[in-house]
Amino acid sequence: MMSIDIPTKDRPEWAEMAQGQHAMKKYVLQLQIDRISKKMAANEMTVDEGVEYLYEYFCKYPKGFRRDLEEIFKSW
C-alpha cells in the first residue's frame, strides 16, 4: 500500500525512526517507537520489520502525525 500522504518506505529516515533516533512530538507515536526500538534491541524484530510496522501505522493515521513527519523528513 502506497500513500502520497507519507514519504516512501525507502527513505533512510524510516530506519532512523524505528531505531529511536528521532524524538516524536506526539506521545502515542513516541510509545510506538519505543516499543519497536526495544524489540529490535532484543532481536525480536529486524530494522526492516520495524520500518514496515511504522510505515503501516503512518498509512493508517497520516493526518494525525503529519507534523512529526514534516519535521523528520522535511519534504517528500
C-alpha positions as CSV (number, residue, x, y, z in Angstrom):
1,M,0.0,0.0,0.0
2,M,1.4,3.3,-1.0
3,S,0.2,6.6,0.3
4,I,1.0,10.0,-1.1
5,D,0.4,11.4,2.4
6,I,3.7,9.9,3.8
7,P,7.2,9.6,2.5
8,T,8.3,6.4,0.6
9,K,9.5,3.5,2.7
10,D,13.0,3.5,1.2
11,R,13.9,6.8,2.8
12,P,16.6,6.3,5.5
13,E,14.7,8.4,8.0
14,W,12.3,5.4,8.5
15,A,15.1,3.2,9.8
16,E,16.4,6.0,12.0
17,M,12.9,6.5,13.4
18,A,12.4,2.8,14.0
19,Q,15.7,2.8,15.9
20,G,14.6,5.6,18.1
21,Q,16.9,8.3,16.6
22,H,14.1,10.9,16.3
23,A,12.0,12.3,19.2
24,M,8.3,12.5,18.4
25,K,6.0,15.3,19.4
26,K,3.0,13.0,19.7
27,Y,3.3,10.9,22.9
28,V,1.3,8.0,21.4
29,L,3.8,7.9,18.5
30,Q,6.8,8.0,20.8
31,L,5.4,5.0,22.6
32,Q,5.1,3.0,19.4
33,I,8.7,3.9,18.5
34,D,10.0,3.0,22.0
35,R,8.2,-0.4,21.7
36,I,9.7,-1.1,18.2
37,S,13.3,0.0,19.2
38,K,13.1,-2.2,22.3
39,K,12.0,-5.2,20.2
40,M,14.9,-4.6,17.8
41,A,17.4,-4.3,20.6
42,A,16.2,-7.6,21.9
43,N,16.5,-9.1,18.4
44,E,12.7,-9.8,18.3
45,M,12.3,-7.5,15.3
46,T,14.6,-6.5,12.4
47,V,15.0,-3.0,11.2
48,D,13.1,-3.8,8.1
49,E,10.2,-5.2,10.2
50,G,10.3,-2.0,12.4
51,V,10.2,0.2,9.3
52,E,7.3,-1.9,7.9
53,Y,5.3,-1.6,11.1
54,L,5.9,2.2,11.3
55,Y,5.0,2.7,7.7
56,E,1.7,0.8,8.0
57,Y,1.0,2.8,11.2
58,F,1.5,6.1,9.5
59,C,-0.6,4.9,6.5
60,K,-3.5,4.4,8.9
61,Y,-3.1,7.8,10.6
62,P,-1.3,10.1,8.1
63,K,-3.0,13.3,9.2
64,G,-2.6,12.8,12.9
65,F,1.2,12.6,12.7
66,R,1.9,15.0,9.8
67,R,3.9,17.5,11.9
68,D,6.2,14.7,13.2
69,L,6.7,13.5,9.6
70,E,7.4,17.0,8.3
71,E,10.0,17.6,11.0
72,I,11.8,14.4,10.3
73,F,11.5,14.1,6.5
74,K,11.4,17.9,5.7
75,S,9.8,17.2,2.3
76,W,8.7,14.3,0.0
